[in-house]
Structures are given as structure tokens and as C-alpha cells.
Amino acid sequence: MIPPLLRTLAKGSIVLIGGSITISALTTSILRRKALINKEKLGKFCGCCKGKGFYICKLCKGNGTIRWSPLYDPVFINPCVCPTCDGHKVQRCLNCLGDGRVV
């Protein structure tokens, strides 16, 4: 049996903690949205990807695979999936982080 005063105190503290978490999440989402709007309004197109957010993988040169050998042995060269683009042939622009615009 929990005393009624302690039960009321526990419920109140849970409500306060839940409310503070909700307010924090709401504030974070509003600030992210505002930053995105400012980036769209004031940002310039990225010069690296020309505003696309992605560019052809520089390691595999858009092939999706690389030639790899565990030892320096030209006889056994295995085609492997590119570790940079995971075989997708494009990689996200690191300058604009895939948004296409920079501030």
C-alpha cells in the first residue's frame, strides 16, 4: 500500500517530466524546421554537387564495385562492393550533407 500523498507526488512528478520532454521535443523540431527554411531561403547551391545532394562515387567511379586483393597478388583480384557507396554508385555530398544548399 502506497500512501495517497506519495502516490499524488509521484503522479505529479511524472506529469512534469513528461511535459518537459514534450516541450523539449517540440522546441527541437521547431528549431530544425526554422533552420531548414533559412537554408532554403538564404542558402546557395552547393558547388560540389551542383545542388543535387549526391555525386558519382569517387572510389569506384560510378561502377559500384572495386577490384581488391587481400595480398598484393595480381593473379587473384576479386571484385568487391564499394565500401564508400555500398554499391549504389553515388555518394552523399559531404559539403552540403545531401541538402543541395549551403549557408
KEKE-3310 file (N, C-alpha, C; in steps of 0.2 Angstrom, whole numbers, plus 5000, padded with zeros to 4 digits):
npx = (5004:5004:5005:4993:4998:5011:5008:5001:5011:5021:5013:5012:5025:5029:5020:5026:5039:5036:5030:5040:5049:5041:5040:5053:5055:5047:5052:5064:5060:5054:5065:5073:5066:5065:5078:5080:5071:5077:5089:5084:5080:5090:5102:5114:5117:5125:5142:5150:5141:5132:5120:5112:5114:5120:5134:5144:5152:5168:5177:5174:5171:5158:5155:5151:5158:5174:5191:5199:5212:5217:5231:5245:5244:5243:5236:5225:5213:5199:5182:5174:5160:5159:5165:5162:5151:5142:5139:5129:5133:5133:5137:5133:5134:5147:5149:5137:5129:5120:5109:5109:5111:5120:5124)
npy = (4994:5010:5026:5039:5052:5051:5044:5054:5064:5056:5055:5068:5072:5063:5069:5081:5078:5071:5082:5091:5084:5083:5097:5099:5091:5097:5110:5107:5102:5113:5122:5115:5115:5128:5131:5124:5131:5143:5139:5136:5148:5157:5150:5145:5136:5121:5120:5108:5097:5103:5107:5095:5086:5073:5065:5056:5042:5043:5033:5021:5026:5027:5014:5004:4993:4988:4983:4972:4965:4953:4952:4958:4953:4950:4940:4935:4944:4951:4956:4968:4974:4992:5000:5014:5019:5008:5001:5008:5017:5031:5044:5053:5071:5078:5091:5099:5090:5082:5090:5100:5113:5126:5136)
npz = (5000:4995:5002:5000:4998:4994:4982:4975:4974:4966:4954:4950:4948:4937:4927:4926:4922:4910:4903:4901:4893:4882:4878:4876:4864:4855:4854:4848:4836:4830:4829:4821:4809:4806:4804:4792:4783:4783:4777:4764:4760:4761:4758:4746:4731:4732:4727:4725:4722:4713:4718:4719:4729:4729:4722:4709:4715:4721:4723:4717:4705:4700:4697:4706:4711:4717:4713:4721:4731:4744:4747:4739:4725:4708:4702:4709:4710:4716:4713:4723:4733:4733:4747:4750:4743:4745:4734:4727:4718:4719:4730:4745:4746:4755:4757:4758:4765:4758:4756:4746:4746:4753:4768)
capx = (5000:5007:5002:4990:5002:5016:5005:5000:5018:5023:5009:5014:5032:5028:5017:5031:5044:5033:5029:5047:5051:5037:5042:5060:5055:5043:5056:5069:5058:5053:5071:5076:5061:5067:5085:5079:5068:5083:5094:5081:5079:5096:5107:5117:5118:5132:5147:5152:5136:5128:5113:5109:5115:5124:5138:5146:5157:5175:5182:5173:5170:5151:5154:5148:5162:5181:5195:5203:5216:5220:5238:5247:5245:5239:5233:5219:5209:5192:5178:5170:5156:5162:5163:5160:5144:5139:5136:5124:5136:5133:5138:5130:5139:5149:5149:5130:5126:5114:5103:5110:5112:5125:5123)
capy = (5000:5017:5032:5043:5058:5049:5042:5060:5066:5053:5056:5075:5072:5060:5073:5087:5075:5070:5088:5094:5080:5085:5103:5099:5088:5102:5115:5104:5101:5119:5125:5111:5117:5135:5131:5121:5136:5148:5136:5136:5155:5161:5146:5145:5130:5118:5119:5101:5093:5107:5107:5089:5082:5067:5064:5050:5039:5044:5027:5016:5030:5025:5007:5000:4988:4989:4977:4971:4959:4953:4952:4961:4947:4952:4934:4934:4951:4950:4962:4968:4980:4998:5002:5021:5020:5002:4998:5012:5021:5038:5045:5059:5076:5080:5098:5101:5084:5079:5095:5103:5120:5128:5143)
capz = (5000:4994:5005:4995:4997:4990:4975:4971:4972:4960:4948:4948:4945:4931:4923:4925:4917:4903:4900:4900:4887:4876:4876:4873:4858:4851:4853:4844:4829:4828:4828:4814:4803:4805:4801:4785:4780:4782:4772:4758:4758:4761:4756:4739:4728:4733:4721:4724:4719:4709:4720:4718:4735:4728:4716:4707:4719:4719:4724:4712:4699:4697:4694:4711:4713:4716:4712:4728:4733:4751:4746:4733:4720:4703:4699:4712:4711:4717:4713:4729:4733:4735:4754:4751:4741:4746:4728:4724:4713:4721:4737:4748:4746:4761:4758:4759:4768:4754:4755:4739:4748:4759:4770)
cpx = (5004:5003:4999:4994:5008:5014:5004:5006:5021:5020:5011:5021:5032:5025:5022:5037:5042:5032:5035:5050:5047:5039:5048:5059:5052:5048:5062:5066:5056:5060:5074:5072:5063:5074:5084:5076:5073:5088:5091:5081:5085:5102:5108:5117:5125:5136:5149:5147:5132:5121:5109:5109:5119:5128:5141:5152:5164:5179:5181:5171:5163:5150:5151:5152:5169:5185:5199:5206:5218:5227:5240:5249:5240:5235:5226:5216:5202:5188:5174:5166:5160:5160:5161:5153:5140:5135:5131:5126:5136:5134:5135:5136:5141:5149:5142:5126:5120:5108:5103:5111:5117:5123:5129)
cpy = (5006:5022:5036:5050:5057:5047:5049:5064:5063:5054:5063:5075:5069:5065:5079:5084:5074:5077:5092:5090:5082:5092:5103:5096:5093:5107:5113:5104:5108:5123:5121:5114:5124:5136:5129:5127:5142:5146:5137:5143:5158:5157:5146:5137:5127:5118:5113:5097:5096:5107:5100:5085:5076:5068:5057:5048:5040:5038:5023:5019:5028:5018:5003:4995:4991:4983:4977:4965:4959:4954:4955:4955:4949:4946:4934:4941:4950:4956:4962:4974:4986:5000:5009:5022:5014:4999:5002:5017:5029:5039:5052:5065:5078:5087:5101:5096:5082:5084:5099:5111:5121:5135:5147)
cpz = (5000:4997:4999:4993:4993:4983:4971:4969:4966:4954:4945:4945:4938:4925:4921:4920:4910:4899:4897:4894:4881:4874:4873:4865:4853:4849:4848:4837:4826:4825:4821:4808:4801:4802:4793:4781:4778:4777:4765:4755:4757:4758:4748:4737:4730:4727:4720:4720:4714:4711:4720:4725:4735:4722:4715:4712:4717:4719:4718:4705:4696:4695:4700:4714:4712:4715:4718:4728:4740:4751:4740:4728:4714:4700:4702:4714:4711:4716:4719:4729:4736:4742:4755:4749:4742:4740:4724:4719:4714:4728:4739:4748:4753:4763:4761:4763:4765:4754:4748:4740:4754:4761:4770)
residu = (MET:ILE:PRO:PRO:LEU:LEU:ARG:THR:LEU:ALA:LYS:GLY:SER:ILE:VAL:LEU:ILE:GLY:GLY:SER:ILE:THR:ILE:SER:ALA:LEU:THR:THR:SER:ILE:LEU:ARG:ARG:LYS:ALA:LEU:ILE:ASN:LYS:GLU:LYS:LEU:GLY:LYS:PHE:CYS:GLY:CYS:CYS:LYS:GLY:LYS:GLY:PHE:TYR:ILE:CYS:LYS:LEU:CYS:LYS:GLY:ASN:GLY:THR:ILE:ARG:TRP:SER:PRO:LEU:TYR:ASP:PRO:VAL:PHE:ILE:ASN:PRO:CYS:VAL:CYS:PRO:THR:CYS:ASP:GLY:HIS:LYS:VAL:GLN:ARG:CYS:LEU:ASN:CYS:LEU:GLY:ASP:GLY:ARG:VAL:VAL)
# end
